[in-house]
């Protein structure tokens, strides 16, 4: 049975999603935020990687914290997000 999934970046928390829908869920959750385009690209890239589920959610939760910290500066969020890809 598939687990229901949803992501709330505004609250700084990202909840588990099913493996099949994780990329769509992440990008859909960003659509109302109008993020810097680099953030969308980076999130799409990491969601397409064949990474362990735990690593993916650790990454996404870190992204959510950057979003909350740099809410009005998408360039900083993008830069911090890009750093995460090389952990």
MOBELSUL-V956059 format. One record per residue. N is the residue number from 1. RES is the residue in three letters. SS is DSSP state (H for helix, E for strand, - for the rest). PSI is psi in whole degrees, -180 to 180 (999 if undefined). NEAR is the number of other C-alpha atoms within 8 Angstrom. Layout:
BEGIN
n	res	ss	psi	near
N	RES	SS	PSI	NEAR
N	RES	SS	PSI	NEAR
END
This chain:
BEGIN
n	res	ss	psi	near
1	UNK	-	129	2
2	UNK	-	140	4
3	UNK	-	140	6
4	UNK	-	151	6
5	UNK	-	148	9
6	UNK	-	155	9
7	UNK	E	134	12
8	UNK	E	94	10
9	UNK	-	-34	11
10	UNK	-	-33	8
11	UNK	-	-6	6
12	UNK	-	12	11
13	UNK	E	142	10
14	UNK	E	125	12
15	UNK	-	153	9
16	UNK	-	143	8
17	UNK	-	165	12
18	UNK	-	151	10
19	UNK	H	-38	6
20	UNK	H	-31	5
21	UNK	H	5	8
22	UNK	H	-43	10
23	UNK	H	-45	11
24	UNK	H	-41	7
25	UNK	H	-44	12
26	UNK	H	-49	10
27	UNK	H	-37	11
28	UNK	H	-37	8
29	UNK	H	-23	11
30	UNK	H	-15	11
31	UNK	H	-36	8
32	UNK	H	-8	6
33	UNK	H	-15	6
34	UNK	-	58	6
35	UNK	-	164	9
36	UNK	-	137	9
37	UNK	H	-33	6
38	UNK	H	-33	7
39	UNK	H	-42	12
40	UNK	H	-44	11
41	UNK	H	-43	8
42	UNK	H	-41	11
43	UNK	H	-40	11
44	UNK	H	-41	10
45	UNK	H	-47	8
46	UNK	H	-32	9
47	UNK	H	-26	10
48	UNK	H	-20	7
49	UNK	-	149	6
50	UNK	-	79	5
51	UNK	-	156	6
52	UNK	-	140	6
53	UNK	H	-45	7
54	UNK	H	-42	6
55	UNK	H	-42	8
56	UNK	H	-46	11
57	UNK	H	-31	11
58	UNK	H	-43	8
59	UNK	H	-48	9
60	UNK	H	-36	9
61	UNK	H	-37	11
62	UNK	H	-41	8
63	UNK	H	-43	11
64	UNK	H	-39	14
65	UNK	H	-40	9
66	UNK	H	-40	12
67	UNK	H	-46	13
68	UNK	H	-38	9
69	UNK	H	-41	6
70	UNK	-	40	10
71	UNK	-	-38	9
72	UNK	-	10	4
73	UNK	-	83	7
74	UNK	H	-24	12
75	UNK	H	-42	7
76	UNK	H	-42	8
77	UNK	H	-44	14
78	UNK	H	-42	12
79	UNK	H	-46	8
80	UNK	H	-39	10
81	UNK	H	-41	12
82	UNK	H	-39	9
83	UNK	H	-39	8
84	UNK	H	-30	8
85	UNK	-	-20	7
86	UNK	-	11	5
87	UNK	-	999	4
END
